[in-house]
Amino acid sequence: MEEYAPETMLRFNKNLENMLHCGEKQMRKLREDLMNIHSLRRDSQVEAGRKLKELEERWVEMVTNNYKMELACGELAADNEICAKKARMA
């Protein structure tokens, strides 16, 4: 075609090739950007998962400590009643 085609057709084909290469370059750039976005999103979600797990563990620990304190308060109240009864009898 390069030998026998008119000059205008050769320029037209060259323009089409340039457009194709530019489009392919843009597509590669967009795919790269998309992969970066997915990577950042994934990293963010993994970090959020770690943080949630840490918070859940702390919450369980605090609830357990709260329960232990309630039991200790109950035992102290019972001991106080016993001491008060002994003090009244003495």
C-alpha positions in Angstrom: 0.0 0.0 0.0 2.9 2.4 0.8 4.1 2.0 -2.8 0.8 2.4 -4.7 -1.6 4.4 -2.4 -2.1 8.1 -2.8 -0.3 10.3 -0.4 -3.6 11.3 1.4 -4.4 7.7 2.2 -0.9 7.1 3.5 -1.2 10.2 5.8 -4.7 9.0 6.8 -3.3 5.5 7.7 -0.4 7.1 9.6 -2.9 9.3 11.6 -4.9 6.2 12.4 -1.8 4.4 13.6 -0.9 7.4 15.8 -4.4 7.5 17.2 -4.2 3.7 17.9 -0.8 4.0 19.7 -2.1 7.0 21.7 -5.3 5.1 22.7 -3.2 2.0 23.7 -0.9 4.2 25.8 -3.9 5.8 27.5 -5.4 2.4 28.1 -2.2 1.2 29.7 -2.0 4.2 31.9 -5.6 3.8 33.0 -5.1 0.2 33.8 -2.0 1.0 35.8 -4.0 3.7 37.7 -6.8 1.3 38.3 -4.4 -1.3 39.7 -2.9 1.3 42.0 -6.4 2.3 43.2 -7.3 -1.4 43.9 -4.0 -1.9 45.7 -4.7 1.1 47.9 -8.3 0.1 48.6 -7.2 -3.5 49.5 -4.4 -2.2 51.8 -6.9 0.2 53.4 -9.4 -2.6 54.0 -6.8 -4.9 55.4 -5.7 -2.2 57.8 -9.3 -1.5 58.8 -9.7 -5.2 59.5 -6.7 -5.3 61.7 -8.0 -2.2 63.6 -11.5 -3.8 64.0 -9.9 -7.0 65.4 -7.8 -5.0 67.8 -10.8 -3.0 69.0 -12.9 -6.1 69.4 -10.2 -7.7 71.5 -10.0 -4.6 73.7 -13.8 -4.5 74.0 -13.9 -8.2 75.1 -11.1 -7.5 77.6 -13.0 -4.5 79.0 -16.3 -6.4 79.3 -14.5 -9.2 81.1 -12.8 -6.8 83.5 -16.1 -5.1 84.1 -17.7 -8.4 85.0 -14.8 -9.2 87.4 -15.3 -5.8 89.1 -19.0 -6.4 89.5 -18.3 -9.8 91.1 -15.7 -8.2 93.4 -18.2 -5.5 94.4 -20.8 -8.1 95.2 -18.3 -10.0 97.4 -17.3 -6.8 99.2 -21.0 -5.9 99.7 -21.6 -9.4 101.2 -18.5 -9.0 103.4 -19.7 -5.6 104.6 -23.0 -7.1 105.6 -21.3 -9.8 107.5 -19.1 -7.3 109.3 -22.1 -5.0 110.0 -24.0 -8.0 111.6 -21.0 -8.9 113.7 -20.7 -5.3 114.8 -24.3 -5.2 115.8 -24.1 -8.4 117.8 -21.0 -7.4 119.7 
